[in-house]
């Protein structure tokens, strides 16, 4: 039987995670922290999921902003949604006045958290 390389498995997980952009990215990040416990050939490609997580498309951010709680909806829609303050695997953060609004990415159950800065 032909043996599949561990590196190839890591590469495939990374490609799938980048398409999914949700929980699979988080799983890949957790596995990437397994250096020493998991094969280096598996962990090395997964490490890119810890550093290179882009923002959601602007159209998605606008759609989510229209569903934001009324208290921040208008200000959020008036803000620069193309430039989040931070972006991670599960959510991205936008500054609206003195409030940070976390917008969860597609495929994540809840849509918003609002934190005071």
C-alpha positions as a LaTeX table, in Angstrom:
\begin{tabular}{lrrr}
\hline
Residue & $x$ (\AA) & $y$ (\AA) & $z$ (\AA) \\
\hline
Unk1 & 0.00 & 0.00 & 0.00 \\
Unk2 & 1.19 & 3.51 & $-0.79$ \\
Unk3 & 2.02 & 5.61 & 2.25 \\
Unk4 & 0.74 & 9.20 & 2.47 \\
Unk5 & 3.33 & 11.64 & 3.82 \\
Unk6 & 2.64 & 13.37 & 7.11 \\
Unk7 & 3.70 & 16.67 & 5.51 \\
Unk8 & 1.02 & 16.20 & 2.83 \\
Unk9 & $-1.61$ & 15.72 & 5.55 \\
Unk10 & $-0.49$ & 18.97 & 7.20 \\
Unk11 & $-0.62$ & 20.81 & 3.87 \\
Unk12 & $-4.13$ & 19.51 & 3.14 \\
Unk13 & $-5.37$ & 20.55 & 6.61 \\
Unk14 & $-3.98$ & 24.05 & 6.04 \\
Unk15 & $-5.68$ & 24.35 & 2.64 \\
Unk16 & $-9.01$ & 23.17 & 4.05 \\
Unk17 & $-8.70$ & 25.49 & 7.05 \\
Unk18 & $-8.08$ & 28.50 & 4.80 \\
Unk19 & $-11.22$ & 27.65 & 2.83 \\
Unk20 & $-13.33$ & 27.10 & 5.97 \\
Unk21 & $-11.88$ & 30.04 & 7.96 \\
Unk22 & $-13.61$ & 28.94 & 11.15 \\
Unk23 & $-13.24$ & 26.14 & 13.61 \\
Unk24 & $-10.83$ & 24.20 & 11.40 \\
Unk25 & $-8.35$ & 27.10 & 11.62 \\
Unk26 & $-8.59$ & 26.96 & 15.42 \\
Unk27 & $-8.05$ & 23.17 & 15.39 \\
Unk28 & $-5.02$ & 23.64 & 13.14 \\
Unk29 & $-3.63$ & 26.27 & 15.53 \\
Unk30 & $-4.01$ & 23.90 & 18.47 \\
Unk31 & $-2.28$ & 21.10 & 16.55 \\
Unk32 & 0.49 & 23.52 & 15.57 \\
Unk33 & 1.27 & 23.97 & 19.24 \\
Unk34 & 2.08 & 20.24 & 19.42 \\
Unk35 & 5.71 & 20.58 & 18.38 \\
Unk36 & 7.57 & 17.79 & 20.13 \\
Unk37 & 4.39 & 15.78 & 20.69 \\
Unk38 & 3.45 & 15.52 & 17.01 \\
Unk39 & 5.63 & 14.93 & 13.96 \\
Unk40 & 7.45 & 18.09 & 12.87 \\
Unk41 & 6.34 & 17.38 & 9.29 \\
Unk42 & 2.72 & 17.78 & 10.45 \\
Unk43 & 3.25 & 20.76 & 12.76 \\
Unk44 & 5.36 & 22.91 & 10.41 \\
Unk45 & 2.66 & 23.63 & 7.77 \\
Unk46 & 0.05 & 24.16 & 10.50 \\
Unk47 & 2.17 & 26.91 & 12.08 \\
Unk48 & 1.18 & 29.24 & 9.22 \\
Unk49 & $-2.38$ & 29.19 & 10.61 \\
Unk50 & $-1.10$ & 30.93 & 13.75 \\
Unk51 & 0.34 & 33.93 & 11.92 \\
Unk52 & $-1.48$ & 34.42 & 8.64 \\
Unk53 & $-5.20$ & 34.89 & 9.31 \\
Unk54 & $-6.74$ & 37.51 & 7.07 \\
Unk55 & $-9.79$ & 39.67 & 7.62 \\
Unk56 & $-13.20$ & 38.60 & 6.38 \\
Unk57 & $-14.27$ & 40.00 & 3.00 \\
Unk58 & $-15.67$ & 43.54 & 3.17 \\
Unk59 & $-19.07$ & 42.37 & 1.91 \\
Unk60 & $-19.30$ & 39.90 & 4.81 \\
Unk61 & $-18.26$ & 42.57 & 7.31 \\
Unk62 & $-20.94$ & 44.94 & 6.00 \\
Unk63 & $-23.60$ & 42.20 & 6.15 \\
Unk64 & $-22.66$ & 41.39 & 9.74 \\
Unk65 & $-22.58$ & 45.10 & 10.66 \\
Unk66 & $-26.18$ & 45.47 & 9.47 \\
Unk67 & $-27.11$ & 42.75 & 12.00 \\
Unk68 & $-25.19$ & 44.36 & 14.89 \\
Unk69 & $-26.93$ & 45.41 & 18.10 \\
Unk70 & $-28.71$ & 48.76 & 17.65 \\
Unk71 & $-26.39$ & 50.44 & 20.15 \\
Unk72 & $-23.42$ & 50.11 & 17.78 \\
Unk73 & $-24.97$ & 49.42 & 14.36 \\
Unk74 & $-24.91$ & 52.96 & 12.95 \\
Unk75 & $-21.42$ & 53.78 & 14.17 \\
Unk76 & $-20.13$ & 50.40 & 13.01 \\
Unk77 & $-21.56$ & 50.88 & 9.53 \\
Unk78 & $-19.98$ & 54.37 & 9.42 \\
Unk79 & $-16.58$ & 52.99 & 10.48 \\
Unk80 & $-13.86$ & 51.66 & 8.17 \\
Unk81 & $-14.92$ & 48.01 & 7.96 \\
Unk82 & $-12.13$ & 47.34 & 5.46 \\
Unk83 & $-9.53$ & 47.87 & 8.20 \\
Unk84 & $-10.19$ & 45.85 & 11.34 \\
Unk85 & $-8.00$ & 46.58 & 14.36 \\
Unk86 & $-7.28$ & 42.86 & 14.62 \\
Unk87 & $-8.29$ & 39.67 & 12.84 \\
Unk88 & $-8.04$ & 36.12 & 14.10 \\
Unk89 & $-9.46$ & 32.73 & 13.19 \\
Unk90 & $-12.83$ & 33.14 & 14.88 \\
Unk91 & $-13.46$ & 36.91 & 14.84 \\
Unk92 & $-12.13$ & 40.31 & 13.92 \\
Unk93 & $-12.24$ & 43.53 & 15.92 \\
Unk94 & $-13.37$ & 46.98 & 14.81 \\
Unk95 & $-12.98$ & 50.17 & 16.82 \\
Unk96 & $-16.14$ & 52.23 & 17.07 \\
Unk97 & $-15.45$ & 55.32 & 19.21 \\
Unk98 & $-14.30$ & 53.98 & 22.59 \\
Unk99 & $-15.80$ & 50.53 & 21.99 \\
Unk100 & $-14.26$ & 47.42 & 20.45 \\
Unk101 & $-16.80$ & 45.41 & 18.45 \\
Unk102 & $-15.86$ & 41.80 & 17.80 \\
Unk103 & $-17.49$ & 40.41 & 14.67 \\
Unk104 & $-17.37$ & 36.65 & 14.47 \\
Unk105 & $-16.48$ & 35.19 & 11.13 \\
Unk106 & $-18.85$ & 33.10 & 9.05 \\
Unk107 & $-19.52$ & 29.64 & 10.41 \\
Unk108 & $-19.28$ & 30.73 & 14.03 \\
Unk109 & $-22.47$ & 30.50 & 16.09 \\
Unk110 & $-22.89$ & 33.97 & 17.67 \\
Unk111 & $-22.52$ & 37.17 & 15.67 \\
Unk112 & $-21.20$ & 39.80 & 18.12 \\
Unk113 & $-19.59$ & 40.65 & 21.42 \\
Unk114 & $-19.19$ & 44.25 & 22.51 \\
Unk115 & $-16.43$ & 45.22 & 24.97 \\
Unk116 & $-15.64$ & 48.63 & 26.48 \\
Unk117 & $-12.10$ & 49.80 & 25.85 \\
\hline
\end{tabular}
